[in-house]
Amino acid sequence: MRTFIISTDDYSVGKRKIEEIRASITGDVDDSSYDLEEDSLYNIVDDLNTVSLFDNIKFVVCKSAEKIVDFKDSALKEFINILGDQSSNNYLILITTVGFNKIPQDKQDIYKKIKSYSTYYEIMVKNISLEEYIENNVKEDGYSIDSDAKNLLLSYFDNLTAIETSLDILKSYKMEDKIIKKDDVIKMIPKPLDENVYDLINAVLKKDKKLIFQIYDNLKTINAGANILSLLINKFQELYNVNMLVKSGITKDEISEIFHVKPGRAFYMVKDAKNNSLKDIKDNLDYLNKLDYDIKRGVVDSELGIELYFLR
């Protein structure tokens, strides 16, 4: 039995390693997959014990692998016996996005036993350049993406799954000319909540009341007024901090590290900070903090308070 443990913070990253292992196998393969959040460990044991009809190699992928240690000793004993079967040509992939570090101390011996039969991979998104991933992903399919589109996409998402899904949508949309531009991202990829708040802040600083209420109305459909106020305060505080740091000579890459954001998001954070005065940012932040205080005291209605703030 050839067993692999993949610990990752993003299933798409682990999936790439699974595909790499799968591609290394020569001959016919029977694929199957399980999730220990729902399936029994006995299902995997039975699958691996059952001889393929055409004597094909079995390639079994097991998600939520950290749950293995929660099964009864009898199931674990059978499972570990299979792992030790040196005569088997089958493949077993154990993948977890939670991590094995959360396994209770009294179950660590079981995990160590399983690991002793396995090849272990730890693959984290933080160690992967998402910028390079985007470039390589589109290039492999004969597409190109301009820097503005790439930066915008990176400002939206910091996980591979969301980026991969977005690129699939964009490639389907631009199937004819195979050139992905910023306008394509704006048109085809819904903005995350944070991005809508950033847009709202920019509209407030530009005093564009029509745009303010347009964005605000969209936000209201999924957020209560008090939550929007909290988001505004947090993002104005962030903008204030970035403005101060930029004035002190901090670079975009350093901003990325300080705020734990991807370079694409840091690019826009620095751009917004440079385009707005520290005084305007502070005035808005002070107003919002006072409004938050008045709302919590019951002096001002939250929705009315926010709308009056936008109209001032």
Residue frames as qw, qx, qy, qz and C-alpha x, y, z in Angstrom:
[[0.000, 0.887, 0.462, 0.000, 0.00, 0.00, 0.00],
 [0.398, 0.202, -0.007, 0.895, 1.27, 3.44, -0.91],
 [0.236, -0.811, -0.521, 0.124, -0.11, 5.97, 1.52],
 [0.304, 0.338, -0.015, 0.891, 0.20, 9.75, 1.40],
 [0.216, -0.737, -0.511, 0.386, -0.84, 12.30, 4.03],
 [0.258, 0.449, 0.195, 0.833, -1.50, 15.83, 2.74],
 [0.242, -0.687, -0.475, 0.494, -1.98, 18.61, 5.28],
 [0.253, 0.322, 0.312, 0.857, -3.04, 21.89, 3.69],
 [0.068, 0.408, 0.422, -0.807, -4.90, 25.12, 4.44],
 [0.508, 0.454, -0.110, -0.724, -6.72, 25.08, 1.11],
 [0.805, 0.121, 0.576, -0.076, -8.22, 21.99, -0.52],
 [0.660, 0.746, -0.033, -0.080, -7.40, 23.24, -4.02],
 [0.049, 0.771, -0.635, 0.027, -3.70, 23.26, -3.14],
 [0.543, -0.245, 0.793, -0.129, -3.93, 19.70, -1.83],
 [0.795, 0.459, 0.333, -0.216, -5.93, 18.70, -4.88],
 [0.459, 0.793, -0.386, -0.108, -3.04, 19.71, -7.13],
 [0.160, -0.525, 0.831, -0.095, -0.71, 17.38, -5.22],
 [0.711, 0.116, 0.645, -0.255, -3.31, 14.59, -5.46],
 [0.722, 0.661, 0.033, -0.199, -3.48, 15.08, -9.24],
 [0.195, 0.753, -0.627, -0.027, 0.31, 15.00, -9.40],
 [0.414, -0.282, 0.851, -0.156, 0.43, 11.66, -7.55],
 [0.753, 0.376, 0.460, -0.284, -2.42, 10.29, -9.68],
 [0.580, 0.761, -0.216, -0.194, -0.60, 11.26, -12.89],
 [0.051, -0.647, 0.761, 0.009, 2.51, 9.36, -11.79],
 [0.675, -0.029, 0.713, -0.186, 0.67, 6.01, -11.90],
 [0.285, 0.308, -0.705, -0.572, 1.02, 3.89, -15.01],
 [0.102, -0.175, -0.977, -0.069, -1.73, 1.49, -15.98],
 [0.373, -0.536, -0.505, -0.564, -5.48, 1.44, -15.39],
 [0.085, 0.049, -0.612, 0.784, -6.78, 2.97, -12.16],
 [0.321, -0.637, -0.667, -0.216, -10.07, 2.76, -10.26],
 [0.070, 0.314, -0.278, 0.905, -10.79, 6.05, -8.47],
 [0.452, -0.645, -0.606, -0.112, -12.90, 6.46, -5.35],
 [0.109, 0.408, -0.317, 0.849, -13.26, 9.12, -2.68],
 [0.506, -0.571, -0.639, 0.096, -14.55, 9.35, 0.88],
 [0.056, -0.616, 0.210, -0.757, -15.09, 12.01, 3.51],
 [0.423, -0.141, -0.811, 0.380, -14.70, 10.88, 7.13],
 [0.260, -0.018, 0.285, -0.922, -17.14, 13.61, 8.19],
 [0.734, 0.106, -0.045, -0.669, -19.79, 11.38, 6.61],
 [0.825, 0.213, -0.501, -0.151, -18.30, 7.98, 5.72],
 [0.843, -0.497, 0.203, -0.041, -17.21, 5.14, 7.96],
 [0.114, -0.682, 0.702, 0.173, -13.58, 4.06, 8.13],
 [0.646, 0.029, 0.763, -0.018, -14.86, 0.56, 7.38],
 [0.655, 0.710, 0.181, -0.186, -15.98, 1.79, 3.94],
 [0.231, 0.825, -0.505, -0.104, -12.37, 2.61, 3.10],
 [0.416, -0.377, 0.826, -0.045, -11.12, -0.67, 4.57],
 [0.729, 0.322, 0.589, -0.135, -13.66, -2.63, 2.50],
 [0.541, 0.817, -0.082, -0.182, -12.81, -0.71, -0.66],
 [0.091, 0.749, -0.654, -0.045, -9.08, -1.35, -0.31],
 [0.500, -0.220, 0.829, -0.120, -9.65, -5.00, 0.61],
 [0.755, 0.458, 0.407, -0.231, -11.88, -5.69, -2.38],
 [0.481, -0.147, 0.612, 0.610, -10.03, -6.88, -5.48],
 [0.339, 0.510, -0.166, -0.773, -10.73, -4.77, -8.56],
 [0.842, 0.355, 0.328, -0.241, -12.76, -6.58, -11.26],
 [0.741, 0.647, -0.111, 0.139, -10.04, -5.95, -13.85],
 [0.810, -0.260, -0.097, 0.517, -7.17, -6.02, -11.36],
 [0.255, 0.785, 0.015, 0.565, -6.77, -2.26, -11.68],
 [0.372, 0.008, -0.480, 0.795, -4.81, -0.18, -9.17],
 [0.239, -0.812, -0.531, -0.041, -7.10, 1.54, -6.68],
 [0.260, 0.270, -0.151, 0.915, -6.65, 5.23, -6.02],
 [0.377, -0.699, -0.608, 0.008, -8.59, 6.15, -2.87],
 [0.133, 0.414, -0.176, 0.883, -8.83, 9.75, -1.64],
 [0.450, -0.586, -0.651, 0.176, -10.01, 10.33, 1.93],
 [0.011, 0.628, -0.045, 0.777, -10.96, 13.87, 3.00],
 [0.555, -0.665, 0.140, -0.481, -11.27, 15.03, 6.65],
 [0.756, 0.172, -0.602, 0.193, -8.48, 12.59, 7.47],
 [0.011, -0.409, 0.582, -0.703, -8.00, 14.10, 10.94],
 [0.742, -0.235, 0.107, -0.619, -11.23, 12.26, 11.92],
 [0.712, 0.190, -0.675, -0.021, -9.51, 8.88, 11.59],
 [0.218, 0.201, -0.764, 0.573, -8.43, 8.88, 15.23],
 [0.495, -0.132, 0.292, -0.808, -12.08, 9.23, 16.35],
 [0.798, 0.035, -0.450, -0.400, -13.03, 5.73, 15.13],
 [0.859, -0.431, 0.203, -0.185, -13.14, 2.64, 17.33],
 [0.339, -0.605, 0.703, 0.157, -10.02, 0.60, 17.97],
 [0.722, 0.159, 0.671, 0.062, -11.35, -2.33, 15.95],
 [0.572, 0.799, 0.186, 0.020, -11.73, -0.18, 12.81],
 [0.005, 0.909, -0.412, -0.071, -8.35, 1.47, 13.36],
 [0.599, -0.365, 0.702, 0.126, -6.66, -1.92, 13.76],
 [0.724, 0.419, 0.529, 0.141, -8.01, -3.14, 10.41],
 [0.347, 0.938, -0.003, -0.003, -7.11, 0.16, 8.78],
 [0.209, -0.809, 0.539, 0.105, -3.51, 0.11, 10.04],
 [0.725, -0.085, 0.668, 0.144, -3.14, -3.53, 8.94],
 [0.653, 0.679, 0.317, 0.111, -4.01, -2.45, 5.41],
 [0.100, 0.961, -0.255, -0.040, -1.45, 0.35, 5.51],
 [0.414, -0.604, 0.673, 0.104, 1.20, -2.23, 6.35],
 [0.860, 0.273, 0.430, 0.009, 0.35, -4.47, 3.38],
 [0.195, -0.614, 0.501, 0.577, 3.55, -4.27, 1.34],
 [0.388, 0.127, 0.833, 0.373, 2.15, -6.50, -1.40],
 [0.298, 0.779, 0.531, -0.153, -0.60, -4.03, -2.34],
 [0.393, 0.165, 0.319, 0.847, -0.12, -1.66, -5.30],
 [0.070, -0.825, -0.524, -0.202, -3.07, 0.49, -4.27],
 [0.240, 0.285, -0.172, 0.912, -2.82, 4.20, -3.38],
 [0.321, -0.750, -0.569, 0.107, -4.45, 5.88, -0.39],
 [0.210, 0.420, -0.072, 0.880, -4.46, 9.67, -0.03],
 [0.362, -0.667, -0.573, 0.308, -5.37, 11.11, 3.38],
 [0.228, 0.429, 0.083, 0.870, -6.04, 14.84, 3.15],
 [0.304, -0.702, -0.543, 0.346, -6.91, 17.34, 5.86],
 [0.187, 0.661, 0.099, 0.720, -7.53, 21.09, 5.73],
 [0.563, -0.797, -0.095, -0.195, -7.84, 21.30, 9.50],
 [0.208, 0.667, -0.633, 0.334, -4.43, 19.93, 10.34],
 [0.789, -0.175, -0.583, 0.087, -3.33, 17.05, 12.51],
 [0.220, 0.288, -0.504, 0.784, -2.07, 19.41, 15.20],
 [0.520, -0.314, 0.129, -0.784, -5.60, 19.40, 16.67],
 [0.771, -0.104, -0.621, -0.096, -5.54, 15.68, 17.37],
 [0.632, -0.718, 0.126, -0.262, -5.90, 15.11, 21.16],
 [0.056, -0.677, 0.723, -0.127, -2.77, 14.07, 23.01],
 [0.641, -0.158, 0.718, -0.223, -4.19, 10.65, 23.89],
 [0.828, 0.471, 0.287, -0.102, -4.69, 9.92, 20.16],
 [0.147, 0.845, -0.452, -0.246, -1.23, 11.03, 19.02],
 [0.443, -0.326, 0.825, 0.133, 0.15, 7.46, 19.08],
 [0.662, 0.458, 0.592, -0.043, -2.46, 6.38, 16.54],
 [0.407, 0.899, -0.035, -0.158, -1.60, 9.26, 14.24],
 [0.140, -0.730, 0.642, 0.186, 2.14, 8.55, 14.56],
 [0.605, -0.018, 0.792, 0.083, 1.50, 4.92, 13.63],
 [0.607, 0.692, 0.388, -0.042, -0.43, 5.95, 10.52],
 [0.179, 0.935, -0.257, -0.167, 2.22, 8.52, 9.63],
 [0.446, -0.513, 0.703, 0.211, 4.97, 5.86, 9.89],
 [0.613, 0.253, 0.721, 0.201, 3.40, 4.07, 6.90],
 [0.376, 0.852, 0.364, -0.001, 2.91, 7.29, 4.91],
 [0.450, 0.198, 0.124, 0.862, 4.65, 9.94, 2.84],
 [0.133, -0.769, -0.464, 0.419, 3.79, 13.28, 4.43],
 [0.301, 0.400, 0.248, 0.829, 3.24, 16.59, 2.62],
 [0.098, -0.722, -0.427, 0.536, 2.44, 19.95, 4.20],
 [0.294, 0.328, 0.435, 0.785, 1.34, 22.41, 1.54],
 [0.078, -0.693, -0.464, 0.546, 0.20, 25.87, 2.61],
 [0.360, 0.835, 0.336, 0.245, -1.17, 28.72, 0.50],
 [0.239, -0.945, 0.120, 0.188, 1.05, 31.18, 2.38],
 [0.534, -0.437, 0.566, 0.452, 4.03, 29.44, 0.77],
 [0.511, 0.403, 0.638, 0.411, 2.58, 29.74, -2.73],
 [0.019, -0.285, 0.138, 0.948, 2.75, 32.85, -4.89],
 [0.451, 0.579, 0.630, -0.254, -0.86, 33.40, -5.95],
 [0.271, 0.782, -0.203, -0.524, 0.37, 35.94, -8.52],
 [0.017, 0.410, -0.843, -0.347, 2.51, 33.27, -10.19],
 [0.359, 0.228, 0.897, -0.119, -0.32, 30.77, -9.90],
 [0.454, 0.710, 0.299, -0.448, -2.69, 33.08, -11.81],
 [0.229, 0.708, -0.484, -0.461, -0.12, 33.69, -14.53],
 [0.090, -0.247, 0.948, 0.178, 0.67, 29.99, -14.94],
 [0.434, 0.360, 0.769, -0.303, -2.98, 28.96, -14.79],
 [0.505, 0.735, 0.137, -0.431, -4.07, 31.21, -17.66],
 [0.136, 0.661, -0.637, -0.372, -0.90, 30.56, -19.66],
 [0.349, -0.094, 0.932, 0.029, -1.43, 26.78, -19.56],
 [0.464, 0.545, 0.689, -0.113, -4.73, 27.23, -21.39],
 [0.422, 0.344, 0.439, 0.715, -3.39, 29.76, -23.91],
 [0.101, -0.920, -0.353, -0.135, -4.81, 32.84, -22.17],
 [0.405, 0.226, -0.267, 0.845, -3.20, 36.07, -20.98],
 [0.325, -0.820, -0.465, 0.078, -4.20, 38.38, -18.12],
 [0.270, 0.699, -0.133, 0.648, -3.17, 42.00, -17.74],
 [0.350, 0.080, -0.620, 0.697, -1.63, 43.30, -14.51],
 [0.344, -0.201, 0.171, -0.901, -4.69, 45.37, -13.53],
 [0.806, -0.152, -0.355, -0.448, -6.98, 42.35, -13.82],
 [0.705, 0.021, -0.639, 0.307, -4.54, 40.21, -11.85],
 [0.131, 0.160, -0.496, 0.843, -4.16, 42.79, -9.07],
 [0.548, -0.217, -0.005, -0.808, -7.92, 43.24, -8.81],
 [0.845, -0.112, -0.482, -0.202, -8.46, 39.48, -8.55],
 [0.573, 0.054, -0.615, 0.538, -5.75, 39.21, -5.89],
 [0.125, -0.222, 0.330, -0.909, -7.39, 42.05, -3.96],
 [0.721, -0.219, -0.220, -0.619, -10.67, 40.11, -3.95],
 [0.964, -0.203, -0.115, -0.124, -9.37, 36.73, -2.76],
 [0.057, -0.716, 0.682, -0.140, -6.46, 35.29, -0.79],
 [0.668, -0.149, 0.719, -0.121, -7.34, 31.61, -1.18],
 [0.072, -0.247, 0.802, 0.539, -6.61, 29.35, -4.11],
 [0.249, 0.412, 0.876, -0.021, -10.08, 27.82, -4.30],
 [0.230, 0.812, 0.333, -0.420, -11.79, 31.17, -4.92],
 [0.039, 0.668, -0.450, -0.592, -9.11, 32.27, -7.39],
 [0.200, -0.057, 0.918, 0.337, -9.29, 28.97, -9.27],
 [0.276, 0.600, 0.740, -0.129, -13.09, 29.23, -9.53],
 [0.153, 0.836, 0.062, -0.523, -12.86, 32.85, -10.69],
 [0.061, -0.491, 0.661, 0.564, -10.30, 31.99, -13.37],
 [0.275, 0.236, 0.914, 0.184, -12.56, 29.21, -14.68],
 [0.250, 0.782, 0.495, -0.285, -15.40, 31.75, -15.01],
 [0.050, 0.801, -0.226, -0.551, -13.15, 34.32, -16.70],
 [0.186, -0.278, 0.812, 0.478, -11.69, 31.80, -19.15],
 [0.308, 0.468, 0.826, 0.064, -15.17, 30.65, -20.15],
 [0.175, 0.866, 0.279, -0.377, -16.22, 34.27, -20.65],
 [0.113, 0.816, -0.383, -0.418, -13.12, 35.18, -22.72],
 [0.800, 0.026, 0.582, 0.142, -13.00, 31.97, -24.74],
 [0.643, 0.728, 0.205, 0.123, -12.80, 33.83, -28.05],
 [0.325, 0.863, -0.263, 0.282, -9.96, 36.35, -27.62],
 [0.864, -0.192, -0.328, 0.330, -8.36, 34.68, -24.55],
 [0.304, 0.343, -0.273, 0.846, -7.30, 38.04, -23.10],
 [0.429, -0.678, -0.581, 0.136, -8.52, 38.74, -19.54],
 [0.183, 0.469, -0.088, 0.860, -8.75, 42.42, -18.59],
 [0.003, -0.048, -0.590, 0.806, -9.75, 44.36, -15.49],
 [0.519, 0.030, -0.066, -0.851, -13.21, 45.12, -16.91],
 [0.664, -0.021, -0.700, -0.263, -13.80, 41.37, -17.31],
 [0.337, -0.091, -0.782, 0.517, -13.09, 40.80, -13.61],
 [0.212, 0.080, 0.302, -0.926, -15.40, 43.67, -12.65],
 [0.605, 0.056, -0.317, -0.728, -18.18, 42.32, -14.88],
 [0.748, 0.015, -0.629, -0.212, -17.93, 38.59, -14.11],
 [0.537, -0.073, -0.714, 0.442, -16.61, 38.20, -10.55],
 [0.414, -0.816, -0.308, -0.260, -18.81, 39.33, -7.64],
 [0.146, 0.620, -0.465, 0.616, -16.98, 41.51, -5.16],
 [0.504, -0.279, -0.727, 0.374, -16.42, 40.15, -1.65],
 [0.298, -0.862, -0.408, 0.036, -18.06, 42.14, 1.15],
 [0.508, -0.563, 0.028, 0.651, -14.80, 43.87, 2.09],
 [0.348, 0.121, 0.444, 0.817, -14.36, 45.14, -1.45],
 [0.079, -0.739, -0.534, -0.403, -17.82, 46.72, -1.41],
 [0.447, -0.815, -0.227, 0.291, -16.91, 48.47, 1.84],
 [0.490, -0.273, 0.245, 0.791, -13.67, 49.77, 0.32],
 [0.166, 0.436, 0.538, 0.702, -15.71, 51.12, -2.61],
 [0.276, -0.836, -0.464, -0.097, -18.14, 52.73, -0.18],
 [0.510, -0.645, -0.048, 0.566, -15.29, 54.45, 1.68],
 [0.386, -0.008, 0.395, 0.834, -13.83, 55.76, -1.57],
 [0.014, -0.644, -0.564, -0.517, -17.24, 57.11, -2.56],
 [0.408, -0.827, -0.335, 0.191, -17.59, 58.81, 0.84],
 [0.501, -0.471, 0.129, 0.714, -14.16, 60.43, 0.54],
 [0.225, 0.162, 0.508, 0.815, -15.05, 61.64, -2.98],
 [0.263, 0.342, 0.390, -0.814, -18.45, 62.88, -1.66],
 [0.305, 0.025, -0.692, -0.654, -20.22, 61.02, -4.48],
 [0.483, -0.016, 0.553, -0.678, -23.64, 60.69, -2.82],
 [0.803, 0.259, -0.203, -0.497, -25.29, 58.86, -5.72],
 [0.621, 0.316, -0.714, 0.071, -22.59, 56.16, -5.66],
 [0.111, -0.275, 0.734, -0.610, -22.62, 56.10, -1.83],
 [0.650, 0.043, 0.407, -0.641, -26.29, 55.15, -1.66],
 [0.789, 0.335, -0.404, -0.320, -26.03, 52.77, -4.58],
 [0.446, 0.298, -0.802, 0.262, -23.33, 50.76, -2.79],
 [0.249, -0.166, 0.643, -0.705, -25.04, 51.17, 0.59],
 [0.777, 0.092, 0.048, -0.621, -28.33, 49.78, -0.77],
 [0.758, 0.280, -0.583, -0.086, -26.48, 46.72, -2.07],
 [0.228, 0.278, -0.785, 0.504, -24.78, 46.19, 1.27],
 [0.478, -0.153, 0.400, -0.767, -28.05, 46.52, 3.18],
 [0.827, 0.066, -0.335, -0.447, -29.50, 43.47, 1.46],
 [0.829, 0.019, -0.537, 0.158, -27.05, 41.23, 3.32],
 [0.440, 0.007, -0.522, 0.731, -25.99, 43.28, 6.35],
 [0.275, -0.828, -0.474, 0.119, -27.70, 45.07, 9.20],
 [0.138, 0.931, -0.031, 0.337, -26.95, 48.77, 9.62],
 [0.555, -0.776, 0.300, -0.004, -24.90, 48.28, 12.80],
 [0.859, -0.076, 0.368, 0.348, -22.69, 45.74, 11.02],
 [0.540, 0.688, 0.168, 0.455, -22.06, 48.14, 8.14],
 [0.182, -0.948, 0.151, -0.214, -21.06, 50.82, 10.64],
 [0.755, -0.517, 0.371, 0.158, -18.58, 48.43, 12.25],
 [0.796, 0.273, 0.333, 0.426, -17.12, 47.57, 8.84],
 [0.279, 0.881, 0.063, 0.376, -16.77, 51.25, 7.97],
 [0.424, -0.864, 0.263, -0.068, -14.95, 52.01, 11.22],
 [0.838, -0.262, 0.397, 0.269, -12.59, 49.06, 10.76],
 [0.695, 0.450, 0.306, 0.470, -11.74, 49.96, 7.18],
 [0.084, 0.945, -0.032, 0.315, -11.31, 53.68, 7.91],
 [0.603, -0.724, 0.330, 0.062, -9.00, 52.74, 10.79],
 [0.837, 0.035, 0.394, 0.379, -7.08, 50.48, 8.43],
 [0.479, 0.743, 0.186, 0.429, -6.85, 53.28, 5.85],
 [0.242, -0.946, 0.157, -0.149, -5.63, 55.68, 8.55],
 [0.745, -0.494, 0.398, 0.204, -2.94, 53.23, 9.67],
 [0.768, 0.307, 0.359, 0.433, -1.80, 52.55, 6.10],
 [0.238, 0.917, 0.069, 0.313, -1.63, 56.28, 5.38],
 [0.428, -0.852, 0.300, -0.018, 0.63, 56.80, 8.40],
 [0.813, -0.230, 0.455, 0.281, 2.83, 53.85, 7.46],
 [0.656, 0.582, 0.281, 0.390, 3.17, 54.97, 3.84],
 [0.024, 0.971, -0.091, 0.218, 4.24, 58.44, 5.01],
 [0.568, -0.699, 0.430, 0.068, 6.96, 56.78, 7.11],
 [0.212, 0.623, -0.690, -0.300, 8.33, 54.99, 4.04],
 [0.600, -0.040, 0.786, -0.143, 6.77, 51.55, 4.46],
 [0.175, 0.236, -0.714, -0.635, 6.53, 49.66, 1.14],
 [0.753, 0.010, -0.251, -0.608, 3.63, 47.74, -0.40],
 [0.697, 0.088, -0.709, 0.059, 5.29, 44.41, 0.41],
 [0.159, 0.085, -0.691, 0.700, 5.74, 45.46, 4.04],
 [0.527, -0.052, 0.126, -0.839, 2.07, 46.53, 4.18],
 [0.772, 0.044, -0.537, -0.338, 1.18, 43.04, 2.91],
 [0.535, 0.041, -0.758, 0.370, 3.11, 41.47, 5.80],
 [0.062, -0.098, 0.492, -0.863, 1.89, 43.86, 8.50],
 [0.593, 0.054, 0.145, -0.790, -1.82, 43.47, 7.64],
 [0.431, -0.025, 0.902, -0.012, -1.56, 39.80, 6.61],
 [0.649, 0.616, 0.230, -0.383, -3.02, 40.49, 3.17],
 [0.772, 0.233, 0.422, 0.415, -1.95, 39.40, -0.29],
 [0.342, -0.203, 0.236, 0.887, 0.11, 41.78, -2.50],
 [0.029, 0.471, 0.610, 0.637, -2.93, 42.52, -4.70],
 [0.338, -0.817, -0.467, -0.012, -4.92, 43.83, -1.72],
 [0.511, -0.551, -0.048, 0.658, -1.87, 45.71, -0.39],
 [0.324, 0.187, 0.412, 0.831, -1.48, 47.42, -3.79],
 [0.149, -0.676, -0.484, -0.536, -4.95, 48.97, -3.51],
 [0.530, -0.729, -0.341, 0.268, -4.55, 49.77, 0.20],
 [0.479, -0.322, 0.104, 0.810, -1.44, 51.83, -0.56],
 [0.147, 0.358, 0.493, 0.779, -3.08, 53.44, -3.60],
 [0.299, -0.772, -0.500, -0.255, -6.15, 54.48, -1.57],
 [0.555, -0.640, -0.209, 0.490, -3.97, 55.79, 1.26],
 [0.403, -0.126, 0.242, 0.874, -1.94, 57.96, -1.13],
 [0.024, 0.456, 0.550, 0.699, -5.06, 59.30, -2.88],
 [0.403, -0.782, -0.395, -0.266, -6.68, 60.61, 0.32],
 [0.071, 0.642, -0.398, 0.651, -5.54, 63.10, 2.94],
 [0.361, -0.088, -0.812, 0.450, -4.91, 61.98, 6.50],
 [0.200, 0.051, 0.337, -0.919, -7.20, 64.80, 7.72],
 [0.636, 0.006, -0.318, -0.703, -10.19, 63.58, 5.67],
 [0.631, -0.034, -0.775, 0.001, -9.65, 60.01, 6.83],
 [0.230, -0.072, -0.693, 0.679, -9.38, 61.06, 10.49],
 [0.360, -0.007, 0.105, -0.927, -12.45, 63.32, 10.30],
 [0.719, -0.047, -0.476, -0.504, -14.55, 60.42, 9.02],
 [0.570, -0.029, -0.777, 0.265, -13.12, 58.01, 11.57],
 [0.022, -0.014, -0.537, 0.843, -13.86, 60.40, 14.45],
 [0.536, -0.026, -0.093, -0.838, -17.42, 60.98, 13.20],
 [0.732, -0.028, -0.619, -0.283, -18.09, 57.23, 12.86],
 [0.413, -0.018, -0.769, 0.488, -16.71, 56.42, 16.31],
 [0.204, 0.027, 0.377, -0.903, -18.96, 59.09, 17.88],
 [0.655, 0.004, -0.317, -0.686, -21.93, 57.77, 15.86],
 [0.628, -0.020, -0.777, 0.036, -21.20, 54.24, 17.07],
 [0.162, -0.035, -0.668, 0.725, -21.12, 55.52, 20.67],
 [0.402, 0.046, 0.126, -0.906, -24.45, 57.36, 20.26],
 [0.693, -0.002, -0.550, -0.467, -26.12, 54.32, 18.67],
 [0.527, -0.049, -0.802, 0.277, -24.98, 52.07, 21.54],
 [0.014, 0.087, 0.531, -0.842, -26.35, 54.61, 24.04],
 [0.141, 0.577, 0.804, -0.012, -29.69, 54.54, 22.21],
 [0.015, 0.615, 0.096, -0.783, -29.49, 58.22, 21.31],
 [0.361, 0.496, -0.423, -0.667, -29.46, 57.63, 17.54],
 [0.905, 0.228, 0.298, -0.198, -31.15, 54.97, 15.36],
 [0.600, -0.305, 0.572, 0.468, -28.45, 52.98, 13.57],
 [0.513, 0.453, 0.590, 0.430, -29.87, 53.13, 10.04],
 [0.084, 0.966, 0.228, 0.085, -30.87, 56.79, 10.29],
 [0.439, -0.793, 0.254, 0.337, -27.49, 57.67, 11.79],
 [0.596, -0.099, 0.582, 0.544, -25.59, 56.06, 8.92],
 [0.380, 0.670, 0.522, 0.367, -27.78, 57.71, 6.28],
 [0.108, -0.989, -0.071, 0.067, -27.32, 61.15, 7.89],
 [0.548, -0.553, 0.415, 0.471, -23.57, 60.49, 7.90],
 [0.551, 0.229, 0.600, 0.533, -23.68, 59.81, 4.16],
 [0.191, 0.839, 0.429, 0.273, -25.67, 63.00, 3.53],
 [0.383, -0.810, -0.079, 0.437, -23.47, 65.35, 5.55]]
